[in-house]
Amino acid sequence: VVRIGVDGMSAENAEALAVGPCGPSGSGQCVFVGDIGDHVGRADVVVYRFPEPDLTAPTENAVAADAVRYTYPDAPTDAEALIVDDSGRPLIVSKAAFDEASATTGPTRLYRGDPDGGVLDLLGEIDLPDPDRPVFTGIAGNVVTDASTMDGRVLLRTYDQVVEFLAPVAGADLGEFPGWPLRRVP
């Protein structure tokens, strides 16, 4: 087991972890740690970005990280899912609100940020299929709790299912994945 300390980061607030290019030039891989939920009324959220460390020879010192700050364009947003596109831009998938009285889940939104921070761009909503065998969905809603991407695929995990989105062509814009063909992963 390797433990990597990140300068200036409080691990108790980290909701998401992703790996992707360090920036638009695509030079090097970085680790992105997202403290991305501002549903408690914070002024902004932060994504910590640092070069992917060599885990075969880990350092005992905390690694230096860029703390890139973002604000949501619409309203306080709960989020736990982060992926990074080929230009080093974070994509954040919101955790939709759930109305217990009507047992309905609100919209799941996709946001993209500039590598240097600022106001997130709302790219649109994601239409999640209802799970085949809901267990927790009836209690907490059909909400996204994690995401990952690799080789033209995006996986979104909810409390009851994993949904895979498949790129229709090589090099497709990751920000368009909600429109890609999808399937439930067994």
WOBEL-V774274 format. One record per pair of residues at least 4 apart in sequence whose C-alpha atoms are under 6 Angstrom apart, sorted by the first residue. I is the first residue (numbers start at 1). J is the second residue. Records with the same first field share a line. If there is no record, write none. Layout:
BEGIN
I: J + J
END
This chain:
BEGIN
5: 62
6: 62 + 63
7: 62 + 63 + 64
13: 35
14: 34 + 35
15: 34 + 35 + 80
16: 33 + 34 + 80 + 81 + 82
17: 32 + 33
18: 31 + 32 + 83
19: 30 + 31 + 32
20: 29 + 30 + 84
21: 26 + 28 + 29 + 30 + 88
22: 28 + 29 + 30 + 88
23: 87 + 88
24: 87 + 88
29: 52
30: 50 + 51 + 52
31: 49 + 50 + 52
32: 48 + 49
33: 47 + 48
34: 47
35: 45 + 46
36: 45 + 79
37: 77 + 78 + 79
38: 42 + 76 + 77 + 78
39: 76 + 77 + 78
44: 70 + 71
45: 69 + 70
46: 68 + 69
47: 67 + 68
48: 65 + 66 + 67
49: 65 + 66
50: 65
54: 58
68: 117
69: 117
70: 117 + 118 + 119
71: 119
72: 120
78: 94 + 95
79: 94 + 95
80: 145 + 146
81: 92 + 93 + 146 + 147
82: 91 + 92
83: 90 + 91 + 148
84: 88 + 89 + 90 + 91
85: 89 + 174
89: 113 + 114 + 115
90: 112 + 113
91: 111 + 112
92: 110 + 111
93: 109 + 110
94: 108 + 109
95: 143 + 144
96: 106 + 107 + 108 + 143
97: 105 + 106
98: 104 + 105 + 141
99: 103 + 104
105: 141
108: 125 + 126
109: 124 + 125 + 126
110: 123 + 124 + 125
111: 120 + 121 + 122 + 123
112: 120 + 121
113: 120
126: 178
134: 160
136: 159
137: 141 + 142
143: 158
144: 157 + 158
145: 157 + 158
146: 156 + 157
147: 155 + 156
148: 154 + 155
149: 153 + 154
152: 167
153: 165 + 166
154: 164 + 165
155: 163 + 164
156: 162 + 163
157: 161 + 162
162: 184 + 185
163: 183 + 184 + 185
164: 182 + 183
165: 180 + 181 + 182
166: 180 + 181
167: 180
END
